[in-house]
Structures are given as C-alpha cells and as structure tokens.
Amino acid sequence: MARKCKEEADKTHGLLLDAAEQVFSERGYAHATFHDIAERAGLTRGAIYWHFSDKYQLLEAVLDRGQLPWDRLPDHFTSRSQAPSLAELSEAIGDALHEIVNDPRQHRITLILLHRTELVTDNHQVYCRLTTILHRIKSYLVAALTWRYQDTNGSPHRNIQAAATAVNALLTGMVYEWLLNQAEIDLMQVPQTVQRLISSFLENDSLTA
C-alpha cells in the first residue's frame, strides 16, 4: 500500500511539473496561477499545495528538473589531445543549440529562463540558473582554448577570457532573439559565427592552434 501511495504521489508530482512547465512557458511566471496549472494537469489546487508551498517553489522544481545541453559541457580537460579543436568546439555548441530547437522540454525551459520570468534579478532561482549556465559555457570555452591557443612561451593567449565572454554574449543574444522570432533566426548558423568570432580574438602567427 505504501509503495502504491508513493507511486501515485510521484505521478502527481510529475503531472504538476509538466503542467507548470507548459503554463510558465506560455503565460509567464507572473501571470500563471495555481488554477491554470491544476486545470492543465487535470488535478485540484489542493494537489499542488500538497507538493509545493508556493509558486516560487514550483518554478524551482521545474527548473531543477529541466536539464539543458549546456549542463553537460565539460569544464576542464587534462591534455591538449583531449581538448576539442575550434571546429569541434563550435560543433558541440551547434549540437546543444540543435537540442534546444528540437526538444520541446528544453525549448520550454529556455523560454522560461530568457522570456517568461519577469524581473530576473528579483527571482533568485532563475538568476542562479542563468548564471550557472553562462559560467559552464565560459568554463568550457576557456578550458578548451587554453590548451589550444598559447603564446610562443607556452602561456595561454591573453584574449581567451575576452573571447569566451564574447561567445557567451553571442549565444545569449541569438537564442533570445530566436525565441522571439524563429522565422528570422537560424540557430544552426551560430556555430560558424562562433568559430569566426573566436578566431578574430585569438588567431595570429604567434599562436599554436
């Protein structure tokens, strides 16, 4: 009996997260209500209060469940041979963007993070999730580029941090714009732009790549 009750509770929990994810992505966090979410889930508002104390806690659970491809990027490499080349690095970013475009859940989570949660700096969970993603991307870029681009004395190129920051800004801006108008933005062209952008910061005759 206890196992059955737990299975039912887990099922209800999952239904609520699915419904909240959909409602937050469609209507925005500020305008979403427990009535909207319960109706979408086919449950009562009481079921929500059984699992979540407030809307913020529900949003937190939605974001915690919603893993994005950026979360899987490695943040360090142990050798130059292990570190991706510039072409491989750009391809990895392209693969991540492809997932966001084609996976409905990742699409919705990205939409919630960038468009559907108002006053981001006042929402600690969204702010932390966004900064964690950006830090992960930057760490991946810096780790790879540090192995691949060095001055003649073996020191990492001085523009690596700037290049990684520029790529972060490009990715954030392009995904933000794509979510607004998918007909005009082709995210699959971004990897080529990333490659050119990094090259403009780092490539010259004094470097090894």
N, C-alpha and C positions, 0 to 999 in steps of 0.2 A: 504493500500500500504506500509506504513512504517513497519507494522508487517511482511509483506511478505519479505521485504528487509532485516529485521533483521534475519528472519529465514534462508534466503539464505546466509547471511553473517556468521551466526553461523554454518551452514552446511559446508561452505567453510573452515572455521576455523578448524572444526573438521577433515575434509579431509586432510588438511595440517599437522595437528598434527599426524594423523595416518601415513601419508606418511613419515614425518620426523622421527618418532619413528622407522619405519622399515628401512629406509635408514641409519640412525645413527647406528643402531644395526648391520647392515650388513657390511657397508663400513667404519664405524668410523666417528667421528665428523670432523676430519681434512680433510678427503677425500670426504666427502659428499658435493655436490654442490646444489645450488638452482635449477639448471636444473634437476638434479636427482630427487629432491623432487617434483618439479612441474610435471614432467613426471609421477612419481609414483601416484600422486594424480589425474592425468588427468586434470590438470589446467595449467595456464600460470605462468611464473615467476612474471608477474605483480600482480597476485593474492597474491603471497607471500609478495611482498613489500607493498601491501595494508594493510596487517595484521601485518607484522613484519619488523622492520627496518634492521635487520641483522641476521646472522645465530646464533649468540650467544643468541639473544632474543628468537629465535625459539627453541633452545635447552632448555632454561629456562622454556618455556611454556610446553614443552614435559615432563620435569622432575616434574614440579608443578602438572601436571595432573596425573602423574603416581604414585598413592599411592601404597605403599608396605605394607605387613602384619606387618612389624616392626613398622610402624607408629601407629598401633592400640594397641600396648602393653601399659598397664597402667604403670605409673611411680611412683605410690605411693599406699599404702594400709593403711587402718585406723585401722586394728586389725590383730592379728595373724591368726584368723579363716578365714579372708578374703584373706590373702596372700597364694599363691599356695605352695604346698609341693614341694620337689625337683623333685618328679616324675611328678607332674602337670606342673612345670616349664619347664621341659625337653619336655613334651608333647606339650606345647604351642610353643616351638621352632620348634619341628617337624612339627606342623601344618603350621607354617609360611614357612618352607622350602618346604612343600608339595605344597603350593600355588605357590611359585616361580617356581617349577618344572613343574606344570601343567597349569598355567595361562600364555598364550602367551605374554600378555602385561607386566606382572610382570617379566617374563623371559627377555624380551627385555630391560626393564628399568634397570634391574640388570646388564645385559650385557653392556649397555651404561656406567653405573657408574663405573664398575670394569675393563672393557677391551677396550671399544670403544671410550674413550675420552682421548686423549693424553695430557701429561703434566698437570696432575690433579691440582697440586698446582698453575698453572697459570690460571686455569679455576675456577673462584670464585663460580659459581653456582654448579658445580659438587662437589667441595671441601666442600661447605656448606651442600649439600645434604648428602654426605657420613658421615660427622662428626655428623650431626643431627641424622642419623640412628644409628650410633655407640653409641652416647650419650643416645638415647632412650633405646637401648638394655641394656646398662650398668645400667641405672637408674632402669629399670625393675628388673634386677637381684639383684642389691643392695637393693632395696626396699623389695623384697621378702625374700632374705636371711637374712636381718637384723631382720625380725620378726621371722624367723625360726631357726637361729643359734645365740645363745648367750652364753657368758661365764657364769660361775656359779653365778657371781654377777649381771647378767642381762644386761651387756654391750654387744653390737654387737661384734661378733668374729672379731679379728684383721685382718684376712685374707680375709674378704669379698671383699674388693676393688680389691685385687690381683686375687681372683677367677673370679670376673666379667671381669676384663681385659683379663684374660686368655681365657675365653669363647668367648669374642669378637674377639680375635686373631684367635681362632679356627674356628669360623663361617666365618670370612672374608677369611681365607686361604682355607677352604674347598669349599666354594661357588666359589671362584676364580678358583680353580683347576677344579671344576665340569664344569664350563663354558668352559674350555679348552678341557676337555676330559670326557664327560659324561659316556662313556662306562666303565671307570675305577673307577669312584667315585660314591658311593651310598649315597646320602644325607640323606636318611631315616635311616642310621645307626648313624648319627650325634647325635641325642638326647641321645642315650645310652652313647656315648662318653662324652657328656656334663655332664651327671649325674655322671659319674666316675671322671671326671676332678674336678667338684665342691667338690665331696666327698674327694678327695685327699687333697684339701686345708682346708676343714672345719671340717670333722668328726673326733671326738675323744671322749674319755669317759667324758670329762668335759663339753660337749655341750648338749643342748637340740635341737631336730630336729622335 
